Amino acid sequence: MRKVLITGSGTGFGHEVAMRLAEKGFDVVAAVEIWAQVQTLKRQAAERGVDLQVEKLDVTDAGDRRKALAWNVEILVNNAGVGEGGATVDVPGANMRRQFEVNVIGPLLLTQGIAKQMVKGGEGRIVWVSSREGLNTNPFTGLYAASKHAVEAIAETMANELQEFGVEVATVNPGPFLTGFNDRMFQTWTGWEDDASERLFDYSKLAFPRAQFDPEPVYATMTAVAAGEVDAYRNLEPESMLEETKRLIEAPWSRTTKAGLGKRPASLQASFDMRPETSVSD
């Protein structure tokens, strides 16, 4: 399998992984959301000395999704995504819907058509770029986490459903990495169409609540999973957060409804205390 489609290749993880897979000799279709990103990515690929087929593919656009069926994709990396920051009781409905359209519904509709092509060919690989927040949650990222929890359910179910047809399914679960994505998530409130006086929190005082890592481990792991060099179903980075992640998955079983009522939890206070774009090395 050599023909790879990576959505969301204009920036971040998708951008670097598209470059690395091309460097490995894969036939890469690097998809970007808007036309303005097409020429930019072509120029960047030329500067890097790699050959990319750059295409405009907005996963929420039905016409774009149909166009992708002509590319004969053997490996699909569902990387496109957006993050909506804000308390679950504050985020406006339109923003909620876009969160799920981009992160869940659009990618799944794209995958449906491509997966059936893979089934007919008797092989294929589908990589869902989820998140650590598909397994855990943080204050003010509940809508994003909800979309990634949905991705986790879809991917795990799909892995079982496509197994007999020779199609592999895997997830990649990045934690807090310093790509700009997490910090942008905490700026989306500036575009909300709501009554600001009704919000529970002053979002101008908040930042992403975790120190963030250098993204190199995600680049390496995503590339290896897409290339078939790693066959683990779930791939969480950084590995240093693995035990904490498992512990937090178990935590709700011992939580009570009355514990801490009337007090702000430390995990929420961290958003008030953290500076934007804080690196773990700071």
ABEGO torsion letter per residue (X at the ends): XABBBBBGAABEAAAAAAAAAAAAGBBBBBBBABAAAAAAAAAAAAAAGBBBBBBBBBAABAAAAAAAAAAGBABBBBABBBBBBEBAAABBAAAAAAAAAAAAAAAAAAAAAAAAAAAAAGBEBBBBBBBAAAABBBBGAAAAAAAAAAAAAAAAAAAAAAAAAGBBBBBBBBBBBBAGAAAAAAAAAAABBBBAAABABBAAABBBABBBBBAAAAAAAAAAAAAGABABABBBOBAAAAAAAAAAAAAAAABBAABGBGBBBAAAAAAAABBBGBBAAX
